[in-house]
Amino acid sequence: MRAHLARVDAVLVQAVIAAALSFAHLHDLASAAGQDGWKAWAYPVSVDLLLVAAWRRLRSGVSKAAGWCWFVIALAASLGANVATAGLLDLADVPAWLRILVAGWPAVAFLGGTLLAHTAPAAEPVPVAVEPETAGPPAELEPEQRQLPVPHVPAALVTHARKLADEHHARTGSPIDPDTLRARLGVPAPLADAIAARL
C-alpha cells in the first residue's frame, strides 16, 4: 500500500510541475503577444480548462471523436507555447501570425468548452421486437408493459462502472445504487440504469 501511495505521489508531483511550467509558458507567450495584465493569466487557465473538459469527455466513453479533437487542439496550444518560449522565438518581436493566433484563442476555447460541456452524447436506442398475438386483434399494452428503447452501453463504460461499483462496495459494504453510479459517471439516468442492470 505504501509503495502504491509513493507511486501516486510521484505522478502527482510530476503532473503539478509540468502543469506549472506549461502555465508559465502560456502566460509568457500571451504577454509577449500583447495580452498583458489579467488577460495573460487567463490564457493558460482557458487552455487547461479545455484540456480538462476534453479529458472528461474521453473518460465518459461516449462521443470520443469530439473529446479527442478538442484535447489535441488544447494540447497543441500548450505544447506550442512551451516550444515557442524555449528560445526558438524572440519574445521581444512576436510575429503577426502568432499575435493573431493568440488573439483568436479565447473564441476557440469558448466554442470547444461549450460544445464539450453542453452537448449531451445521444444514446443509440436498440429496437425491441414485440411478438404479435396468434389470434384476435392486438391488445393495447398497459403503460408499465410498454418496452422502452434500451440505451447502447459501450463495453469500456461497463468495465469502468464495475470498477466504481467494486470500490463503492469495498468502501461502504453495500452495492452501488443507480443514482450514485450516475453521479460518479456523469451520465444521464436512463444510461445509468442500463449500466447498473449489467453490473
N, C-alpha and C positions, 0 to 999 in steps of 0.2 A: 504494500500500500504506500509506504514511504517513497519507494523508487518511482511509483506512478505519479505521486504528487510532485516529486522533483522534476520529472519529465514535463509535466503540465506547466509547472512554474517556469522552466527554461523556455518553453514555447511561448508562454505569455510574455515573458521579458523580451524575447526576440521580437514578438509582434509589436509590443509597445515601442521599442527602439525604432523599428522600421517605420511605424506609423508616424512617430515624432519627426524623423528625418524627412519623410515624404511630405509631411505637413509643412515643415520649414521651407523645403524646396519650392512647393507650390506658392507659398506666401512670397518668397523672394522673386519668383518669376512674375507673379501678378503685380507686385510692387514695381518691378523694372519695366513692365508693360504699361505703366501709367495708372494702375489701380491702387492708389495709396490709401492710407488710413485703415478704417474698418473694412473697406472693400477688399483689401489684400488678404485680410484674415478670413473673410467669408469664402474666398475661392477654395482653400483646402477643405473647409467644412462641407461645401457643396459636393466636392469630389468624393469625400469619404462617405457622406450620406448616400450618394448614388451607388457607391460600391456596396454599402450595407443593404440597400433596397434590392439591388440585383442579386446579392447573395441569398437574401431571404426568399426571393422568388425561385432561385435554383434549389434551395433546400425544401421548398414546398412540394417538389416532384412533379408539378404540372406547369405547362406553358414554359418549358425551359428555353425555347428559342429567344423569347423576349429577355429573359434573365441573362442569357449568355451575351446577347447583343449589347445590352447596357453595361454589363460587367466589363466587357472588352473595351467599350468606349471610355468608361471611368478609369480603367487600368491604364489605357493608353495616355490619358491626361496626366495621371500620376507618374508613370514612367517617363513621359516626355519632359515633365518638369525636372525630374531627377537627372536625366541626361543633359538637359539644356543648362542646368546650373552647375554641372560638373566641370566647367571650364571650356566647354565647346561653344558657348555663346557669350558674347560680350554684353553683360547686363547693363552697361552704360549706353549701348547702342543697339536696342532691340529692333529687329526688322519689322516692317509694316505688316507682313502677313501674320507674324506671331501676335502682334497687337490686336489684329482682327480676330484671331482665334480666341485670345483671352477675353476680349470684349464680348464675343458671341457665346462664351461658355455658359453664363447664367441661364440663357434661354434653353440651351441644350439640356442642362441639368434639371431645369424645371420640367421640361417635357418628359424626360426619362423618369424622373421621380414620380410624376403624376401618373404616367402610364403604368408603372410598376405597382404603385400603391393603390390605385383606384380602378384598375381593370381586373375584374374577377375572372379567372380562367373558367371557361364553360365546361361543365361535366358532360360527358357523352352518354346519352341515355341508351340503355340496352333494351331493345324491344322484347316484350314478354308475350309469347303466343298464348291465346286462350282457346281451349278446345271447345268446339261447338257441341251442343247437346244433340243426341241422336234422334230425338223425337220432340215435336212441338216447337213453338216459337222460342227464340232465345229469351231467357229470363233476364230481367233488369237486375244488375248486381247492386247490392247494398253498398253505401259509401265505404264501409270498412273492408268490403271484399274486393274492391277495385284494385287492380295491380298498378302500382306507380312505377315510373321508369327508375331503374337501378343505376346509380352513377358508376361510371367506369373508374376503377381504382387501380392506379399503377402499382406494380409489384414492389417497386422501391419504396413507395409510400407506406405500403402494408408492413414491409420489413422495418422501416423507421418507427412505425406505430407500435410494433411488437416490442422494440427496444424501450420505447417510452413506457409501455404497459408493464414490462418487467421491472423497470426502475421504480415505477409507482408502487407496484406490488411489494417490492423489496423494502421500500421506504415506509409504506403505510400498512402493509399486511392485508390490503383489500384490493380487488380488481379495479382497474381504472374505469370510470364511467364515461359515457359519450361526451358529456359537457366538458369534462376535464381534458379529454382527448382532443376535442375540437379546439379548446383554448391553447393547448400545447402545440398543435399542428398549425393553427391559424387557417383552418378550412371551414367551409360552410357546414351547417348542421346536417343536411342530407348526406354529404360526403363523409362526415364523421361517423354517422350511424352505419353507413355501408362498410367503413373500415372496421368499426367496432364489431360488426357481425362476422368479420373474417378473423378476428383475433382468437 
